[in-house]
Amino acid sequence: MTRSGSAYPERVEILWWLVPPVVVTIGAMAWVGWLGREGRGEVDRDQQIERLTRAMERDLPTSRQPRPVRTHDRSTGIAVRPTRSGDAGAERRRAS
């Protein structure tokens, strides 16, 4: 005998297994948020400016070998044979 409007004969509690991990996750998020609210501490503004100035004056490391410049060959979607040197190839061309 089924309950009215339900396909299952008894009450089905499908997602109760999901409650403990959700509670633990929310608790961990609250704990980390509480611990991290003070941050790393305040740094004096003059000290911040001094660090920024030193960092901006420092030279960036350069690579040992410069990268070769790659020429970008734009594809037109049509296969084209490379042209031959000289005018000998011009005589063989036919209009299609």
C-alpha positions, -999 to +999 in steps of 0.1 A: +000+000+000+016+033-011+011+067+005-009+091-015+012+111-040+044+090-033+059+062-053+075+047-022+057+028+005+077+043+034+093+076+041+126+078+023+155+097+038+180+098+010+203+127+018+208+123+056+243+109+049+252+143+035+245+163+067+277+154+087+302+164+060+283+196+054+283+205+091+321+197+093+328+218+062+308+248+075+326+244+109+360+243+092+352+274+072+341+293+103+372+282+122+396+293+094+377+325+090+380+332+127+418+324+128+425+344+097+407+375+106+437+392+122+458+385+091+496+388+091+496+419+112+499+455+102+531+468+085+541+504+088+533+526+058+568+538+055+581+503+056+557+493+028+569+522+007+605+512+013+599+476+003+580+487-029+608+511-038+635+484-034+614+459-054+608+483-083+645+493-085+657+457-087+666+445-122+645+417-135+663+385-144+669+380-181+668+348-200+701+333-211+691+331-247+667+354-265+638+336-280+638+335-318+612+356-335+586+333-349+570+344-382+533+337-382+522+321-414+485+328-417+466+299-430+440+306-457+425+272-456+437+265-492+467+243-500+491+263-521+524+250-536+554+272-529+564+293-559+595+283-579+623+308-584+626+324-618+601+330-645+601+294-658+571+286-636+551+315-650+550+298-684+535+266-670+507+283-651+472+279-665+441+297-656+414+275-642 
